Each structure stands twice: as C-alpha cells, then as structure tokens.
Amino acid sequence: MKKFSRKIFFVLSFILIFGLHISSGFCTTINDIISDSTSTEDQNNINTDSDNISIHDDSTQTSYFAIQLGVYLKQKDADNQIIDFKTKGFDPYIFQSINSKGQTVYSARIGKYENYQTAGNELSRLEKNFNQTALITYYDSLNPVDSTEILSSSRKPPAEVAPESSDDQPSDAVQENLETDPYASVNESESLKALQEKINALESAIEQLQEESDVRRQLTITEEESAQEEEDILEAAGRQYTLTEAGNIKFRVGVSYAYSEYDAIKEAARVEDVADHTISTSLNVSYGLKDNVTLGVGIPFVYKYHKVGTVDSMDTNDLGDLGLSWQFQPSKSSGDLPTIIINGSFSVPVGRSPYEIQVGEELSTSSGLYSTNLGVSVSQVSDPVVVYSSFGLTYSLPLSGINQKRAEGVLDKIDPGIGLGVGAGMGYALSYKLNLNLSFNYSYSFETTYKYKNAPEATSGVGVSAGLTLGVGYKVSQNQNLNFYLGIPLTNSRSFSFGFSTPIEFEL
C-alpha cells in the first residue's frame, strides 16, 4: 500500500513541476496553453527537444522533418494524444501555429529528423506497431512533405510561399484540411496514383459490364422475333390459330396418314379384321385480305386402301372435299388480352361420294355432304409457353335423291346430325428454331337419320371421339417451317394418325 501511495505522489509531483515550467513563446509540457502567442508559420514555432528550448525563425529554417500525429483546435485534445504516446515510450511535443482562418491550432508531433528517409522509417514503424495514422511535415511548418520533391536526404527546404501563389503547396481549402485533419494523405502524388488506379479499375469493370450487356442483348429476342416465335408455335398447332399478313399469300403443303382397325361380322358367325389405310396430300392457299382478315382454299388428294381379313382388299384414289375458309380477328391482340380469331369454312364434295358408290365394291374419298363450320380460337402467351383452345360447330346439309342400294334397302335421304368439337393445348419453344406442342381434342356427333324407299328409316347412335396430338415444329428458314404431328386416340379405338405440313409464305 505504501509503494502504491508513493507512486501516486511521484506522478502528481511530476505533473505539478512540469505544469509550472513555462518559458516565453514556447510550449514545453502537455499542460501549457500558449494564450499570448501570436506566432504564425512565418514567425515563431514552439518545440520541446529533450530539456532544451530553442526558437525557430524563417531566417534560420533547416531541412528537418517531424512526424505529425494530429492537429487540434483545442489544446486539451492535443494533450490527450501526448499522454497516450508518452505511455508508448515516445517523446512527443506540441507544435502551435495559426491556420488560414486565424484559429490557433495545436499539433501533436514526434521527433526532429535530419532527413526524410529516417522520418519515413519511423513513420512505418509507428503505423505497423501501433496502427497509428500520421504524416511527415517539415519540422517548423504545418505543411506536409511531398516525397517527389525529396531528391536526396541533404536537400534544402523550399522557401515558404503563400498557399495561394504556390504551385507545389496545397490550396487554401487543402491547406485547411491538412491543418485540421490528422488522417491526411502522407503523399499527395501517391494518393493521386492510387486514385488513378481505382479509376482505371472502375473503367475496366464498366467495359466488362458493357460487354456482358451486349452479349445479353444479342441473346434476348426482339418483340418481332417473339411474335414470330409465337406464330410458329400456333402454326404447328393448327391453321385456325394464325392469320396471313395483309397482301401476303401462304401455301401449305401437307401429307398425312391415318390407320383404323375394327372387327366386322361376316355371315353371322364369322368375325374378320378390317383395316383402313388412308394417305392424304393436301394443298391449301391463304391470302391476307387485311391484317385481320384471311381467305383460304384447300383441296386434298386422297388414297385409300381397304383390307378385309387376309384375302380381300381394294384401293382407290381421288380428290377429297374442297374447302373454302375465312378467318377474322375482331380486335388487335395485346399482352394482357388473349388473341381471338373467329373462323368459318364451307366444304364441297368433289371426290368420290360414299353415297354414289357400290357399297362393298368401291371406296369413297370424300364425305359426300355439303357442310359448314363456325368456330372460334383463343390463344395467349403465358411465358414461357403459349396456351390455346378452340371450339367449333359443324352442320351438314341434308342430302336427298340418293337412290343407293344397300343391304337394308334403297337409301333415299340422309339427315346428318350436328357435330361439336373442342380442343385445348399448349406449345413451348425449345429454341428459336424448334418448338413442341401438345393438344387434346374432343368431338361429339348427334344422331344421323337414314330414310329408305322400301324400308323404315334408321337412326345411328351418337359418335364420340377423343385424342391427344403431339406436335413438333422446326423452322427451316424465315418463310418456311416443317410441322410434324402424331395423333393418339383416347377412346376404345384401334387407330392412330401422323403427318407433316410445311407452310411457305410469300409477300406479293
């Protein structure tokens, strides 16, 4: 306890003795306030070097250097830093001056070095060991030292020049910042070099981002390409989903194959397998009357092969039903609203009619009936897919005066039932050239009435069919696509179909 009291007494005595030691014009301890000093950087400087006190004047200025720890407007702040560095084993002192605003400032400093290299080594040790930011100044000035001006350790100090007229000294704004900011750059030129390196790095990063943006822009499809991609998907799904541009003519050549198989009862006790093979080649031409109105005509050429059992077979070929069609889009499509197209068609039997042949001896290639169809199709882009659906109503005109001999009697008149059709699907573009589509189709036919001359009339049952269609579209060129499809029945039917079509559009 006595040792501890002696230590306190010794510290208090030390502060009291040095606190009262004042010499005119100088600050020798951390507690002195030189309130009557009017010195500037062009007059007196206050310094303590060991126990010796000396006055520095501009006329006797030497090329000594000092390490400046901080500059403060209050001496108390400078005192605190002096105390801190005394505990670290340094011999700091206070340098008092007046800044450009006429304010008295107090800078905490270390050392008096004869050359810049020695001061720099001490600064490096200070920053490394104590993590202290500081800068090198002239011993008798607040101005920081520019290392580019230090050509040798024996250089002569530059003459003090007013800040506003000096090319090598900082401006008033920079000077004020250097006098009040203890963390100013040690070397202005090195700071500028570092800043330039950062600017170069930033410019390099901007160039890299620009290159990435250019690549991304090239990979991003335009609105026109997106619309064309949507049209290709819908074109592969079906003709009812697309229009032909105004003034353009589009040719569509298609080939399809259909197979159906069923069992037929022969001679009341014998069941034979019946297979029908149908190959159709069609040519359709459409013309864009307006951007929202398209007219079209199509005619197929049909080949049929019919086989009963393993022995009997027959085949034929002729034209099918001539189709006249129209499409109308009531409103322009937009991103928020679906595209709606109203379509209609009228079929004319021009091939071999099933009501004009000898039943069981010949094959037909057309429906033999005049019919009309009215429908609507809807499509909507739901990125990344295109969804579509359709609804159609078919009405066939009654046919009379047939006079066809059948097993039931002589057929005189036929009154077909109305047919309904519904379809829905979606398409997806795998790439700019390749797309896939999947659709579901359902049809329902009402009863058909047959009237005979020498027999009572007969009515058929309703007809129901459903199937899935898988399609693939491939873009050969800007004006030509290849579309393939495979139809698979979902009802109890041994049949399937597949085919391809290629629309080619020309601008007139």
GIPEWO-V577434 format. One record per residue. N is the residue number from 1. RES is the residue in one small letter. PHI is phi as a letter, one per 30 degrees, with the letter a starting at -180 (none if undefined). BURIAL is I if it has 24 or more other C-alpha atoms within 12 Angstrom, else O. D_LAST is the distance of its C-alpha to the last C-alpha in Angstrom with 2 decimals. Layout:
# GIPEWO-V577434
n->N res->RES phi->PHI burial->BURIAL d_last->D_LAST
n->N res->RES phi->PHI burial->BURIAL d_last->D_LAST
This chain:
# GIPEWO-V577434
n->1 res->m phi->none burial->O d_last->113.69
n->2 res->k phi->d burial->O d_last->115.86
n->3 res->k phi->d burial->O d_last->113.53
n->4 res->f phi->d burial->O d_last->110.57
n->5 res->s phi->d burial->O d_last->112.55
n->6 res->r phi->d burial->O d_last->113.49
n->7 res->k phi->d burial->O d_last->109.85
n->8 res->i phi->d burial->O d_last->108.91
n->9 res->f phi->d burial->O d_last->111.87
n->10 res->f phi->d burial->O d_last->110.91
n->11 res->v phi->d burial->O d_last->107.30
n->12 res->l phi->d burial->O d_last->108.44
n->13 res->s phi->d burial->O d_last->111.00
n->14 res->f phi->d burial->O d_last->108.41
n->15 res->i phi->d burial->O d_last->106.08
n->16 res->l phi->d burial->O d_last->109.00
n->17 res->i phi->d burial->O d_last->110.30
n->18 res->f phi->d burial->O d_last->106.99
n->19 res->g phi->d burial->O d_last->105.93
n->20 res->l phi->c burial->O d_last->108.91
n->21 res->h phi->d burial->O d_last->108.54
n->22 res->i phi->b burial->O d_last->107.05
n->23 res->s phi->b burial->I d_last->107.12
n->24 res->s phi->e burial->O d_last->106.16
n->25 res->g phi->i burial->I d_last->102.52
n->26 res->f phi->b burial->I d_last->101.58
n->27 res->c phi->c burial->I d_last->100.13
n->28 res->t phi->c burial->I d_last->102.03
n->29 res->t phi->b burial->I d_last->101.29
n->30 res->i phi->d burial->I d_last->98.48
n->31 res->n phi->c burial->I d_last->100.31
n->32 res->d phi->d burial->I d_last->100.96
n->33 res->i phi->c burial->I d_last->99.10
n->34 res->i phi->d burial->I d_last->99.42
n->35 res->s phi->d burial->O d_last->99.26
n->36 res->d phi->c burial->O d_last->100.98
n->37 res->s phi->d burial->I d_last->98.81
n->38 res->t phi->c burial->O d_last->96.96
n->39 res->s phi->d burial->I d_last->95.80
n->40 res->t phi->b burial->I d_last->92.26
n->41 res->e phi->d burial->I d_last->90.59
n->42 res->d phi->c burial->I d_last->92.31
n->43 res->q phi->b burial->O d_last->95.74
n->44 res->n phi->d burial->I d_last->97.42
n->45 res->n phi->b burial->I d_last->95.97
n->46 res->i phi->c burial->I d_last->97.55
n->47 res->n phi->a burial->I d_last->98.04
n->48 res->t phi->b burial->I d_last->100.27
n->49 res->d phi->b burial->I d_last->100.88
n->50 res->s phi->h burial->O d_last->103.31
n->51 res->d phi->c burial->O d_last->106.38
n->52 res->n phi->c burial->O d_last->106.10
n->53 res->i phi->c burial->O d_last->104.78
n->54 res->s phi->b burial->O d_last->103.57
n->55 res->i phi->c burial->I d_last->101.85
n->56 res->h phi->c burial->I d_last->98.77
n->57 res->d phi->b burial->O d_last->98.06
n->58 res->d phi->e burial->O d_last->95.23
n->59 res->s phi->d burial->O d_last->97.78
n->60 res->t phi->c burial->O d_last->98.64
n->61 res->q phi->d burial->I d_last->95.14
n->62 res->t phi->c burial->I d_last->94.61
n->63 res->s phi->c burial->I d_last->91.62
n->64 res->y phi->d burial->I d_last->92.31
n->65 res->f phi->b burial->I d_last->89.61
n->66 res->a phi->b burial->I d_last->89.50
n->67 res->i phi->c burial->I d_last->87.28
n->68 res->q phi->c burial->I d_last->86.20
n->69 res->l phi->d burial->I d_last->85.75
n->70 res->g phi->l burial->I d_last->84.75
n->71 res->v phi->b burial->I d_last->85.18
n->72 res->y phi->b burial->I d_last->86.36
n->73 res->l phi->d burial->I d_last->87.29
n->74 res->k phi->c burial->I d_last->90.09
n->75 res->q phi->d burial->I d_last->92.89
n->76 res->k phi->d burial->O d_last->93.20
n->77 res->d phi->d burial->I d_last->89.78
n->78 res->a phi->d burial->I d_last->90.84
n->79 res->d phi->e burial->I d_last->94.13
n->80 res->n phi->d burial->I d_last->92.35
n->81 res->q phi->d burial->I d_last->90.42
n->82 res->i phi->d burial->I d_last->93.63
n->83 res->i phi->e burial->I d_last->95.36
n->84 res->d phi->e burial->O d_last->92.47
n->85 res->f phi->d burial->I d_last->92.56
n->86 res->k phi->d burial->O d_last->96.35
n->87 res->t phi->d burial->O d_last->96.20
n->88 res->k phi->c burial->O d_last->93.86
n->89 res->g phi->j burial->O d_last->96.47
n->90 res->f phi->c burial->O d_last->95.21
n->91 res->d phi->c burial->I d_last->97.16
n->92 res->p phi->d burial->I d_last->94.77
n->93 res->y phi->b burial->I d_last->95.60
n->94 res->i phi->c burial->I d_last->94.24
n->95 res->f phi->c burial->I d_last->92.96
n->96 res->q phi->c burial->I d_last->93.04
n->97 res->s phi->a burial->I d_last->91.16
n->98 res->i phi->b burial->I d_last->89.41
n->99 res->n phi->d burial->I d_last->85.65
n->100 res->s phi->d burial->I d_last->83.71
n->101 res->k phi->c burial->O d_last->84.05
n->102 res->g phi->i burial->O d_last->87.79
n->103 res->q phi->c burial->O d_last->87.95
n->104 res->t phi->d burial->I d_last->90.45
n->105 res->v phi->b burial->I d_last->88.73
n->106 res->y phi->b burial->I d_last->90.28
n->107 res->s phi->c burial->I d_last->88.83
n->108 res->a phi->d burial->I d_last->90.05
n->109 res->r phi->b burial->I d_last->90.49
n->110 res->i phi->b burial->I d_last->91.82
n->111 res->g phi->i burial->I d_last->93.57
n->112 res->k phi->b burial->I d_last->94.34
n->113 res->y phi->c burial->I d_last->92.79
n->114 res->e phi->d burial->O d_last->93.52
n->115 res->n phi->b burial->I d_last->90.12
n->116 res->y phi->d burial->I d_last->86.53
n->117 res->q phi->d burial->I d_last->86.31
n->118 res->t phi->d burial->O d_last->89.22
n->119 res->a phi->d burial->I d_last->87.72
n->120 res->g phi->d burial->I d_last->84.37
n->121 res->n phi->d burial->O d_last->86.03
n->122 res->e phi->d burial->I d_last->87.84
n->123 res->l phi->d burial->I d_last->84.63
n->124 res->s phi->d burial->O d_last->82.87
n->125 res->r phi->d burial->O d_last->85.80
n->126 res->l phi->d burial->I d_last->85.77
n->127 res->e phi->d burial->O d_last->82.07
n->128 res->k phi->d burial->O d_last->82.29
n->129 res->n phi->d burial->O d_last->85.49
n->130 res->f phi->b burial->O d_last->85.29
n->131 res->n phi->h burial->O d_last->81.55
n->132 res->q phi->c burial->O d_last->82.44
n->133 res->t phi->d burial->O d_last->80.06
n->134 res->a phi->a burial->I d_last->81.91
n->135 res->l phi->b burial->I d_last->81.58
n->136 res->i phi->c burial->I d_last->83.77
n->137 res->t phi->b burial->I d_last->85.19
n->138 res->y phi->d burial->I d_last->87.82
n->139 res->y phi->e burial->I d_last->91.22
n->140 res->d phi->c burial->I d_last->92.02
n->141 res->s phi->a burial->I d_last->88.57
n->142 res->l phi->d burial->I d_last->85.86
n->143 res->n phi->d burial->I d_last->83.21
n->144 res->p phi->d burial->I d_last->81.45
n->145 res->v phi->c burial->I d_last->81.64
n->146 res->d phi->d burial->I d_last->78.58
n->147 res->s phi->d burial->I d_last->78.90
n->148 res->t phi->d burial->O d_last->77.11
n->149 res->e phi->d burial->O d_last->80.07
n->150 res->i phi->d burial->O d_last->82.60
n->151 res->l phi->d burial->O d_last->83.02
n->152 res->s phi->a burial->O d_last->86.27
n->153 res->s phi->d burial->O d_last->88.79
n->154 res->s phi->c burial->O d_last->91.11
n->155 res->r phi->d burial->O d_last->88.73
n->156 res->k phi->d burial->O d_last->90.10
n->157 res->p phi->d burial->I d_last->88.72
n->158 res->p phi->d burial->O d_last->86.52
n->159 res->a phi->d burial->O d_last->88.05
n->160 res->e phi->d burial->I d_last->87.35
n->161 res->v phi->b burial->O d_last->84.95
n->162 res->a phi->e burial->O d_last->83.67
n->163 res->p phi->e burial->O d_last->80.41
n->164 res->e phi->d burial->O d_last->78.48
n->165 res->s phi->c burial->O d_last->79.30
n->166 res->s phi->c burial->O d_last->79.09
n->167 res->d phi->d burial->O d_last->76.15
n->168 res->d phi->c burial->O d_last->77.29
n->169 res->q phi->c burial->I d_last->78.37
n->170 res->p phi->d burial->I d_last->76.14
n->171 res->s phi->d burial->O d_last->75.27
n->172 res->d phi->e burial->O d_last->77.19
n->173 res->a phi->d burial->O d_last->74.60
n->174 res->v phi->d burial->O d_last->74.63
n->175 res->q phi->e burial->I d_last->78.44
n->176 res->e phi->d burial->I d_last->78.91
n->177 res->n phi->d burial->I d_last->76.68
n->178 res->l phi->d burial->I d_last->78.67
n->179 res->e phi->d burial->I d_last->81.94
n->180 res->t phi->c burial->I d_last->80.98
n->181 res->d phi->c burial->I d_last->78.67
n->182 res->p phi->d burial->I d_last->80.62
n->183 res->y phi->c burial->O d_last->77.47
n->184 res->a phi->d burial->I d_last->76.15
n->185 res->s phi->d burial->I d_last->74.64
n->186 res->v phi->d burial->I d_last->77.24
n->187 res->n phi->b burial->I d_last->75.26
n->188 res->e phi->d burial->I d_last->72.76
n->189 res->s phi->d burial->O d_last->71.20
n->190 res->e phi->d burial->O d_last->70.83
n->191 res->s phi->d burial->O d_last->69.23
n->192 res->l phi->d burial->O d_last->66.75
n->193 res->k phi->d burial->O d_last->66.03
n->194 res->a phi->d burial->O d_last->65.48
n->195 res->l phi->d burial->O d_last->63.24
n->196 res->q phi->d burial->O d_last->61.20
n->197 res->e phi->d burial->O d_last->60.87
n->198 res->k phi->d burial->O d_last->59.62
n->199 res->i phi->d burial->O d_last->57.08
n->200 res->n phi->d burial->O d_last->55.88
n->201 res->a phi->d burial->O d_last->55.64
n->202 res->l phi->d burial->O d_last->53.70
n->203 res->e phi->d burial->O d_last->51.25
n->204 res->s phi->d burial->O d_last->50.83
n->205 res->a phi->d burial->O d_last->50.18
n->206 res->i phi->d burial->O d_last->47.60
n->207 res->e phi->d burial->O d_last->45.79
n->208 res->q phi->d burial->O d_last->45.84
n->209 res->l phi->d burial->O d_last->44.45
n->210 res->q phi->d burial->O d_last->41.68
n->211 res->e phi->d burial->O d_last->40.79
n->212 res->e phi->d burial->O d_last->40.81
n->213 res->s phi->d burial->O d_last->38.61
n->214 res->d phi->d burial->O d_last->36.07
n->215 res->v phi->d burial->O d_last->36.08
n->216 res->r phi->d burial->O d_last->35.79
n->217 res->r phi->d burial->O d_last->32.84
n->218 res->q phi->d burial->O d_last->31.08
n->219 res->l phi->d burial->O d_last->31.85
n->220 res->t phi->d burial->O d_last->30.76
n->221 res->i phi->d burial->O d_last->27.14
n->222 res->t phi->d burial->O d_last->25.22
n->223 res->e phi->d burial->O d_last->24.10
n->224 res->e phi->d burial->O d_last->20.45
n->225 res->e phi->d burial->O d_last->21.71
n->226 res->s phi->d burial->O d_last->23.95
n->227 res->a phi->d burial->O d_last->21.26
n->228 res->q phi->d burial->I d_last->19.21
n->229 res->e phi->d burial->I d_last->22.53
n->230 res->e phi->d burial->I d_last->23.21
n->231 res->e phi->d burial->I d_last->19.92
n->232 res->d phi->d burial->I d_last->20.71
n->233 res->i phi->d burial->I d_last->24.16
n->234 res->l phi->d burial->I d_last->23.15
n->235 res->e phi->d burial->I d_last->20.55
n->236 res->a phi->d burial->I d_last->23.50
n->237 res->a phi->d burial->I d_last->25.70
n->238 res->g phi->l burial->I d_last->23.70
n->239 res->r phi->d burial->I d_last->20.55
n->240 res->q phi->d burial->I d_last->22.33
n->241 res->y phi->c burial->I d_last->22.35
n->242 res->t phi->b burial->I d_last->18.70
n->243 res->l phi->c burial->I d_last->15.71
n->244 res->t phi->c burial->I d_last->11.96
n->245 res->e phi->d burial->I d_last->10.51
n->246 res->a phi->e burial->O d_last->9.46
n->247 res->g phi->i burial->O d_last->5.95
n->248 res->n phi->c burial->I d_last->5.49
n->249 res->i phi->b burial->I d_last->6.90
n->250 res->k phi->b burial->I d_last->10.14
n->251 res->f phi->c burial->I d_last->12.67
n->252 res->r phi->b burial->I d_last->16.26
n->253 res->v phi->c burial->I d_last->19.03
n->254 res->g phi->b burial->I d_last->22.50
n->255 res->v phi->b burial->I d_last->26.08
n->256 res->s phi->b burial->I d_last->29.08
n->257 res->y phi->b burial->I d_last->32.81
n->258 res->a phi->b burial->I d_last->35.35
n->259 res->y phi->b burial->I d_last->39.08
n->260 res->s phi->b burial->I d_last->41.73
n->261 res->e phi->b burial->O d_last->45.45
n->262 res->y phi->a burial->O d_last->48.26
n->263 res->d phi->c burial->O d_last->51.79
n->264 res->a phi->c burial->O d_last->52.74
n->265 res->i phi->d burial->O d_last->56.27
n->266 res->k phi->c burial->O d_last->57.50
n->267 res->e phi->h burial->O d_last->60.79
n->268 res->a phi->i burial->O d_last->61.83
n->269 res->a phi->b burial->O d_last->63.07
n->270 res->r phi->c burial->O d_last->60.51
n->271 res->v phi->c burial->O d_last->57.42
n->272 res->e phi->b burial->O d_last->54.69
n->273 res->d phi->d burial->O d_last->51.63
n->274 res->v phi->c burial->I d_last->48.34
n->275 res->a phi->b burial->I d_last->45.11
n->276 res->d phi->c burial->I d_last->41.61
n->277 res->h phi->c burial->I d_last->38.81
n->278 res->t phi->b burial->I d_last->35.28
n->279 res->i phi->c burial->I d_last->32.22
n->280 res->s phi->b burial->I d_last->28.86
n->281 res->t phi->c burial->I d_last->25.60
n->282 res->s phi->b burial->I d_last->22.65
n->283 res->l phi->b burial->I d_last->19.01
n->284 res->n phi->b burial->I d_last->17.02
n->285 res->v phi->b burial->I d_last->13.49
n->286 res->s phi->b burial->I d_last->12.38
n->287 res->y phi->b burial->I d_last->9.83
n->288 res->g phi->d burial->I d_last->10.13
n->289 res->l phi->d burial->O d_last->11.62
n->290 res->k phi->b burial->O d_last->13.12
n->291 res->d phi->d burial->O d_last->14.07
n->292 res->n phi->c burial->I d_last->17.07
n->293 res->v phi->b burial->I d_last->16.13
n->294 res->t phi->b burial->I d_last->14.50
n->295 res->l phi->c burial->I d_last->15.02
n->296 res->g phi->b burial->I d_last->15.66
n->297 res->v phi->b burial->I d_last->17.55
n->298 res->g phi->b burial->I d_last->19.58
n->299 res->i phi->b burial->I d_last->22.29
n->300 res->p phi->c burial->I d_last->24.81
n->301 res->f phi->c burial->I d_last->27.13
n->302 res->v phi->c burial->I d_last->30.56
n->303 res->y phi->b burial->I d_last->33.58
n->304 res->k phi->b burial->I d_last->36.88
n->305 res->y phi->b burial->I d_last->40.19
n->306 res->h phi->b burial->I d_last->43.25
n->307 res->k phi->b burial->I d_last->46.58
n->308 res->v phi->c burial->I d_last->49.90
n->309 res->g phi->i burial->O d_last->52.64
n->310 res->t phi->c burial->O d_last->52.99
n->311 res->v phi->c burial->O d_last->53.18
n->312 res->d phi->d burial->O d_last->51.05
n->313 res->s phi->a burial->O d_last->47.29
n->314 res->m phi->a burial->O d_last->44.51
n->315 res->d phi->b burial->I d_last->40.78
n->316 res->t phi->a burial->I d_last->37.95
n->317 res->n phi->a burial->I d_last->34.22
n->318 res->d phi->a burial->I d_last->31.87
n->319 res->l phi->d burial->I d_last->28.85
n->320 res->g phi->c burial->I d_last->29.00
n->321 res->d phi->c burial->I d_last->27.90
n->322 res->l phi->d burial->I d_last->24.63
n->323 res->g phi->c burial->I d_last->23.10
n->324 res->l phi->c burial->I d_last->21.13
n->325 res->s phi->b burial->I d_last->20.33
n->326 res->w phi->b burial->I d_last->19.30
n->327 res->q phi->b burial->I d_last->19.52
n->328 res->f phi->b burial->I d_last->20.55
n->329 res->q phi->c burial->I d_last->21.53
n->330 res->p phi->d burial->O d_last->24.27
n->331 res->s phi->b burial->O d_last->24.71
n->332 res->k phi->d burial->O d_last->23.08
n->333 res->s phi->d burial->O d_last->24.50
n->334 res->s phi->b burial->O d_last->27.02
n->335 res->g phi->d burial->O d_last->29.36
n->336 res->d phi->d burial->O d_last->32.30
n->337 res->l phi->c burial->O d_last->30.80
n->338 res->p phi->d burial->O d_last->29.14
n->339 res->t phi->d burial->I d_last->25.63
n->340 res->i phi->c burial->I d_last->26.08
n->341 res->i phi->b burial->I d_last->23.63
n->342 res->i phi->c burial->I d_last->24.85
n->343 res->n phi->b burial->I d_last->23.61
n->344 res->g phi->a burial->I d_last->24.64
n->345 res->s phi->a burial->I d_last->24.41
n->346 res->f phi->b burial->I d_last->26.11
n->347 res->s phi->c burial->I d_last->27.31
n->348 res->v phi->b burial->I d_last->28.34
n->349 res->p phi->d burial->I d_last->30.76
n->350 res->v phi->c burial->I d_last->29.79
n->351 res->g phi->c burial->I d_last->31.71
n->352 res->r phi->d burial->I d_last->35.45
n->353 res->s phi->d burial->I d_last->36.99
n->354 res->p phi->d burial->I d_last->39.93
n->355 res->y phi->c burial->I d_last->41.78
n->356 res->e phi->b burial->I d_last->41.63
n->357 res->i phi->c burial->O d_last->42.95
n->358 res->q phi->d burial->O d_last->46.51
n->359 res->v phi->d burial->O d_last->47.13
n->360 res->g phi->i burial->O d_last->48.39
n->361 res->e phi->c burial->O d_last->47.44
n->362 res->e phi->b burial->O d_last->43.65
n->363 res->l phi->c burial->I d_last->40.72
n->364 res->s phi->c burial->I d_last->37.82
n->365 res->t phi->b burial->I d_last->34.14
n->366 res->s phi->b burial->I d_last->33.01
n->367 res->s phi->d burial->I d_last->34.57
n->368 res->g phi->i burial->I d_last->35.59
n->369 res->l phi->b burial->I d_last->35.00
n->370 res->y phi->d burial->I d_last->32.54
n->371 res->s phi->b burial->I d_last->31.79
n->372 res->t phi->b burial->I d_last->29.89
n->373 res->n phi->b burial->I d_last->29.23
n->374 res->l phi->b burial->I d_last->28.96
n->375 res->g phi->a burial->I d_last->28.74
n->376 res->v phi->b burial->I d_last->28.08
n->377 res->s phi->b burial->I d_last->27.17
n->378 res->v phi->b burial->I d_last->28.30
n->379 res->s phi->b burial->I d_last->27.61
n->380 res->q phi->a burial->I d_last->29.26
n->381 res->v phi->d burial->I d_last->29.46
n->382 res->s phi->b burial->O d_last->33.13
n->383 res->d phi->e burial->O d_last->33.24
n->384 res->p phi->c burial->O d_last->33.33
n->385 res->v phi->c burial->I d_last->32.08
n->386 res->v phi->c burial->I d_last->29.54
n->387 res->v phi->c burial->I d_last->31.28
n->388 res->y phi->a burial->I d_last->29.76
n->389 res->s phi->a burial->I d_last->31.15
n->390 res->s phi->a burial->I d_last->30.27
n->391 res->f phi->b burial->I d_last->32.20
n->392 res->g phi->b burial->I d_last->31.58
n->393 res->l phi->b burial->I d_last->33.56
n->394 res->t phi->c burial->I d_last->33.38
n->395 res->y phi->b burial->I d_last->35.12
n->396 res->s phi->c burial->I d_last->35.64
n->397 res->l phi->d burial->I d_last->36.88
n->398 res->p phi->d burial->O d_last->40.38
n->399 res->l phi->b burial->I d_last->40.77
n->400 res->s phi->b burial->O d_last->43.85
n->401 res->g phi->i burial->O d_last->45.40
n->402 res->i phi->d burial->I d_last->44.73
n->403 res->n phi->h burial->O d_last->48.09
n->404 res->q phi->c burial->I d_last->47.73
n->405 res->k phi->d burial->O d_last->50.90
n->406 res->r phi->b burial->I d_last->51.45
n->407 res->a phi->d burial->O d_last->54.52
n->408 res->e phi->d burial->O d_last->54.98
n->409 res->g phi->k burial->O d_last->54.75
n->410 res->v phi->c burial->I d_last->52.34
n->411 res->l phi->d burial->I d_last->49.28
n->412 res->d phi->c burial->I d_last->48.48
n->413 res->k phi->b burial->I d_last->46.25
n->414 res->i phi->b burial->I d_last->44.31
n->415 res->d phi->b burial->I d_last->43.49
n->416 res->p phi->d burial->I d_last->41.27
n->417 res->g phi->d burial->I d_last->41.74
n->418 res->i phi->d burial->I d_last->39.22
n->419 res->g phi->c burial->I d_last->37.51
n->420 res->l phi->c burial->I d_last->36.87
n->421 res->g phi->b burial->I d_last->34.87
n->422 res->v phi->b burial->I d_last->34.92
n->423 res->g phi->b burial->I d_last->33.29
n->424 res->a phi->a burial->I d_last->33.59
n->425 res->g phi->a burial->I d_last->32.89
n->426 res->m phi->a burial->I d_last->32.01
n->427 res->g phi->b burial->I d_last->29.98
n->428 res->y phi->b burial->I d_last->30.92
n->429 res->a phi->d burial->I d_last->29.12
n->430 res->l phi->d burial->O d_last->31.53
n->431 res->s phi->a burial->O d_last->29.43
n->432 res->y phi->d burial->I d_last->25.99
n->433 res->k phi->c burial->I d_last->25.09
n->434 res->l phi->b burial->I d_last->27.47
n->435 res->n phi->b burial->I d_last->28.05
n->436 res->l phi->b burial->I d_last->30.43
n->437 res->n phi->b burial->I d_last->30.56
n->438 res->l phi->b burial->I d_last->33.39
n->439 res->s phi->b burial->I d_last->33.39
n->440 res->f phi->c burial->I d_last->35.98
n->441 res->n phi->b burial->I d_last->35.36
n->442 res->y phi->b burial->I d_last->37.86
n->443 res->s phi->b burial->I d_last->37.90
n->444 res->y phi->b burial->O d_last->40.63
n->445 res->s phi->c burial->I d_last->41.05
n->446 res->f phi->d burial->O d_last->43.73
n->447 res->e phi->d burial->O d_last->46.11
n->448 res->t phi->c burial->I d_last->45.06
n->449 res->t phi->c burial->I d_last->47.57
n->450 res->y phi->c burial->I d_last->48.42
n->451 res->k phi->c burial->I d_last->50.49
n->452 res->y phi->c burial->I d_last->52.52
n->453 res->k phi->d burial->O d_last->54.40
n->454 res->n phi->b burial->O d_last->57.56
n->455 res->a phi->a burial->O d_last->57.39
n->456 res->p phi->d burial->O d_last->57.06
n->457 res->e phi->d burial->O d_last->53.67
n->458 res->a phi->b burial->O d_last->52.59
n->459 res->t phi->b burial->O d_last->50.59
n->460 res->s phi->d burial->O d_last->48.81
n->461 res->g phi->d burial->O d_last->49.00
n->462 res->v phi->d burial->O d_last->46.32
n->463 res->g phi->c burial->O d_last->43.79
n->464 res->v phi->b burial->O d_last->43.15
n->465 res->s phi->b burial->I d_last->41.07
n->466 res->a phi->b burial->I d_last->40.05
n->467 res->g phi->a burial->I d_last->38.48
n->468 res->l phi->c burial->I d_last->37.10
n->469 res->t phi->b burial->I d_last->33.78
n->470 res->l phi->c burial->I d_last->33.46
n->471 res->g phi->b burial->I d_last->30.02
n->472 res->v phi->b burial->I d_last->28.78
n->473 res->g phi->c burial->I d_last->25.32
n->474 res->y phi->b burial->I d_last->24.54
n->475 res->k phi->d burial->I d_last->21.59
n->476 res->v phi->d burial->O d_last->20.92
n->477 res->s phi->b burial->O d_last->18.18
n->478 res->q phi->d burial->O d_last->15.89
n->479 res->n phi->c burial->O d_last->13.32
n->480 res->q phi->b burial->I d_last->16.00
n->481 res->n phi->b burial->I d_last->19.23
n->482 res->l phi->c burial->I d_last->22.21
n->483 res->n phi->c burial->I d_last->24.08
n->484 res->f phi->c burial->I d_last->27.60
n->485 res->y phi->b burial->I d_last->29.99
n->486 res->l phi->b burial->I d_last->33.58
n->487 res->g phi->c burial->I d_last->35.03
n->488 res->i phi->b burial->I d_last->38.76
n->489 res->p phi->d burial->I d_last->40.71
n->490 res->l phi->c burial->O d_last->43.19
n->491 res->t phi->d burial->O d_last->45.12
n->492 res->n phi->d burial->O d_last->47.72
n->493 res->s phi->b burial->O d_last->45.42
n->494 res->r phi->c burial->O d_last->45.32
n->495 res->s phi->a burial->I d_last->41.60
n->496 res->f phi->a burial->I d_last->38.63
n->497 res->s phi->a burial->I d_last->35.02
n->498 res->f phi->a burial->I d_last->32.54
n->499 res->g phi->a burial->I d_last->29.09
n->500 res->f phi->b burial->I d_last->25.89
n->501 res->s phi->b burial->I d_last->22.16
n->502 res->t phi->b burial->I d_last->19.20
n->503 res->p phi->d burial->I d_last->15.87
n->504 res->i phi->b burial->I d_last->12.91
n->505 res->e phi->c burial->I d_last->9.71
n->506 res->f phi->b burial->O d_last->6.35
n->507 res->e phi->c burial->O d_last->3.79
n->508 res->l phi->d burial->O d_last->0.00
